[in-house]
Amino acid sequence: MRTNTKSPPVEAIVEPTLRPVDPASMPPKRQRLGIVFLTLGFVVVVVGGFVAFGELLFVVGSMLILVGLFLLGRFWRFSEKPHDGRKLYGIREV
């Protein structure tokens, strides 16, 4: 008599959605807000160069750029420790 055996299903060791969050990463909402403020600031500064009340738009655009840079500051800060490419690709040292 023949038994029907099935191999166990192949599953990922760690589900991609359950991976721990990298503490050095930035929340996507904060990153999007920073990019939006930065972009709006540049647009307002450029438009301020072509209209009669440009001084006001220049000040508002500069403030938006500063807020955007403040929000993205942690994202652009250099890491204290160097990133090791061997860890990224799972290469072991012998």
Backbone as a ProteinNet text record, in pm:
[ID]
protein_1_A
[PRIMARY]
MRTNTKSPPVEAIVEPTLRPVDPASMPPKRQRLGIVFLTLGFVVVVVGGFVAFGELLFVVGSMLILVGLFLLGRFWRFSEKPHDGRKLYGIREV
[TERTIARY]
82.9	0	89	50.7	130.6	67.8	150.7	98.9	126.8	37.1	50.7	113.8	241	307.3	327.6	303.3	322.7	439.3	515.9	625.1	566.3	629.3	576.8	584.6	491.1	493.2	615.7	669.4	786.6	738	783	744.1	869	856.4	967.4	991.4	1116	1148.4	1087.2	1100.5	1041.7	949.6	827.1	729.5	774	774.8	823.2	748.6	621.3	546.7	576.1	638.8	665.3	808.8	886.8	1025.3	1028.5	1123.5	1130.4	1169.3	1119.6	1147.2	1289.7	1360.3	1495.5	1489.3	1558.1	1547.7	1606.7	1694.4	1755.4	1669.7	1562.6	1480.9	1381.2	1327.6	1232.8	1092.9	993.5	856.4	818.9	750	715.4	630.2	543.3	459	543.5	641.4	729.6	814.2	859.2	938.5	854.7	730.3	643.3	613.8	586.7	560.3	681.2	799.4	920.3	941.1	917.9	933.9	828.5	705.8	599.5	632.8	675.1	710.8	828.1	926.8	1042.8	1003.5	922.2	878.3	791.6	695.6	610.8	692.5	791.1	876.3	950.4	1006.9	1077.6	983	865.5	767.6	725.5	700.2	657.6	769.7	894.2	1006.5	1020	1006.4	1017.4	902.2	781.3	665.4	682.3	742	763.7	854.7	935.6	1022.2	949.6	826.5	754.7	629.8	594.9	473.1	509	411	434.9	461	396.3	415.2	515.7	626.7	728.4	801.3	815.9	888.8	816.9	685.7	607	618.1	606.9	617.1	757.7	858.4	994.9	1012.7	956.9	967.9	890.2	768.5	686.7	753.7	805	872.8	997.6	1072.8	1192.8	1157.1	1047.8	1005.6	960.8	890.4	849.9	971.6	1072.3	1194.7	1263	1268.4	1331.1	1254.9	1122.2	1042.2	1066.8	1071.5	1098.8	1235	1336.2	1470.3	1475.3	1399.9	1394.4	1332.4	1225.5	1160.4	1248.4	1325.9	1411.1	1551.2	1579.4	1714.5	1768.1	1686.7	1732.1	1752.4	1674.6	1685.4	1817.5	1865.7	1989.1	2112.4	2095.7	2211.3	2292.7	2422.7	2508.8	2509.7	2516	2515.4	2650.1	2647.7	2770.7	2851.6	2781.7	2852	2845.4	2952.9	2951.2	2860.5	2796.8	2710.9	2797.2	2774.8	2854	2776.9	2828.3	2763.4	2757.1	2850.7	2848	2726	2683.7	2563.8	2438.8	2441.9	2327.3	2304.1	2411.1	2396.8	2417.6	2439.1	2449.3	2578.6	2686.4	2814.9	2885.2	2926.7	2993.1	3143.5	3205.2	3351.1	3403.9	3515.1	3573.2	3681.7
-115.5	0	123.9	218.1	338.7	454.9	523.9	639.2	766.4	852.9	980.1	1081.1	1110.3	1207.2	1336.7	1441.9	1573.3	1641.5	1712.9	1789.5	1916	1964.9	2086.1	2205.3	2296	2410.9	2498.1	2551.6	2637.9	2777.4	2822.6	2955.1	3033.1	3160.7	3245.8	3230.3	3238.7	3225.4	3341.5	3461	3579.4	3643.2	3657.8	3722.1	3867.4	3915.7	4051.6	4159.8	4137.6	4239.8	4237.2	4130.6	4117.7	4152	4200.6	4235.1	4353.4	4353.7	4466.2	4594.4	4704.9	4833.8	4875.6	4926.2	4974.1	5103.2	5110.5	5231.1	5355	5336.8	5451.2	5500.7	5430.1	5472	5578.7	5647	5754.8	5706.5	5747.3	5709.4	5766.6	5688.5	5735.4	5861.8	5877.2	5996.3	6122	6114	6228.7	6258.6	6154.8	6174.2	6242.3	6195.5	6257.7	6403.1	6430.2	6568.4	6658.5	6609.4	6687.1	6717.4	6619.5	6639.8	6737.4	6727.9	6819.3	6962.9	6983.7	7118.4	7175.1	7091.4	7135.8	7176.2	7094.2	7123.6	7248.7	7259	7378.2	7504.5	7494.3	7609	7656.7	7563.3	7601.9	7663.7	7606.8	7660.9	7801.8	7823.2	7955.1	8057.5	8019.5	8112	8148.7	8050.7	8078.9	8167.3	8139.3	8222.6	8362.7	8373.1	8502.9	8593.9	8537	8618.7	8685	8645.7	8697.2	8777.7	8790.3	8864.4	8990.3	9078.4	9207.1	9191.1	9097.4	9077.8	8965.3	8970.8	8865.3	8854.3	8969.2	8963.7	8872.2	8883.9	8802	8653.6	8624.6	8485.1	8429.8	8514.8	8469.2	8428	8506.8	8474.7	8346.7	8336	8216.2	8092.4	8105.4	7991.8	7950.3	8048.3	8016.2	7941.8	7983.6	7914.5	7771.4	7752.2	7616.5	7528.8	7585.4	7509.3	7469.9	7561.1	7529.2	7419.7	7426	7321	7186.1	7186.8	7062.7	7006	7093.1	7045.8	6993.8	7057.7	7009.9	6870.3	6848.5	6717.2	6609.7	6647	6550	6542.7	6621.1	6627.9	6494.1	6417.6	6286.7	6190.3	6207.5	6120.8	6144.8	6267.8	6300.2	6295.3	6277.8	6274.4	6148.5	6164.2	6049.3	5958.5	5832	5733.9	5735.1	5707.6	5703.9	5578.4	5470.7	5346.4	5319.1	5268.2	5239.8	5120.5	5126.8	5016.7	4905.6	4786.8	4674	4599.6	4599.6	4532.9	4383.4	4327.2	4182.4	4140.2	4222.6	4190.8	4200.9	4295.5	4314.8	4192.3	4135.2	4021.2	3886.5	3885.7	3760.9	3685.7	3756	3692	3677.5	3556	3530.9	3543	3589.7	3595.4	3457.9	3421.9	3290.5	3300.5
0	0	0	-76.6	-94.6	-16.5	60.6	134.7	55.5	64.3	-5.9	90	72.4	159.8	82.5	151.9	91.6	161.9	83.9	144.2	207.8	311.4	375.8	279.7	288.9	198	224.1	117	128	165.8	279.4	327	363.4	359.5	400.4	550.2	588.3	729.6	807.8	753.9	816.2	713.7	750	662	638.2	513.5	487	564.8	593	665.8	815.2	864.6	1007.8	1045.2	949.9	980.4	1076	1168.3	1261.8	1189.3	1239.2	1178.3	1211.9	1112.3	1132.4	1213.9	1328.4	1410.8	1344	1246.8	1179.2	1063	1031	917.9	960.5	860.7	885.6	850.6	926.9	892	754.4	672.5	537.6	537.7	638.3	644.2	663.4	751.6	775	651.2	583.5	462.7	354.2	335.6	235.1	268.7	396.9	438.4	412.6	442.8	418.9	271.7	186.9	42.6	-9.1	42.3	-0.7	40.3	165.2	210.3	130.6	104.3	28.3	-113.1	-178.6	-315.1	-319.7	-228.7	-225.4	-198.8	-112.3	-84	-206.8	-283.6	-405.7	-507.5	-520.4	-615.9	-574.8	-446.4	-399.2	-417.9	-394.4	-414.7	-562.7	-650.7	-794.7	-840.3	-796.6	-833.7	-775.8	-656.7	-594.6	-674.8	-761.3	-845.4	-960.3	-987.8	-1104.9	-1071.3	-944.7	-909.4	-830.7	-818.1	-752.6	-603	-536.3	-391.9	-367.6	-440.2	-435.2	-302.9	-232.5	-105.2	-5.8	-2.7	88.9	50.9	-79.1	-122.8	-100.5	-114.4	-90	56	147.2	290.7	322.4	269.9	295.4	235.5	112.4	48.8	123.1	174.1	251.9	380.2	442.7	565.3	534.3	422.6	384.1	355.1	291.3	263.4	394.2	489.5	617.9	692.5	688.4	753.6	685.2	550.8	478	509.9	517.8	553.6	696.7	786.4	924.7	931.1	853.9	854.9	791.6	690.4	621.9	680.9	784.1	838.7	884.2	951.3	999.6	883.3	778.1	661.6	589.1	587	514.9	602.2	733	821.8	793.6	797.8	774.3	895.4	868.7	976.3	1047.7	1177	1253.7	1220.8	1193.9	1164.2	1013.5	957.3	813.3	782.9	669.8	628	569.6	616.1	570.9	462.6	341.3	229.2	245.5	322.4	343.4	423.2	517.3	594.5	506	414.8	326.6	238.8	188.8	97.4	165.7	295.7	369.4	346.2	315.2	291.8	427.6	456.9	584.1	570.1	678	679.8	717.5	658.3	685	786.5
[MASK]
++++++++++++++++++++++++++++++++++++++++++++++++++++++++++++++++++++++++++++++++++++++++++++++

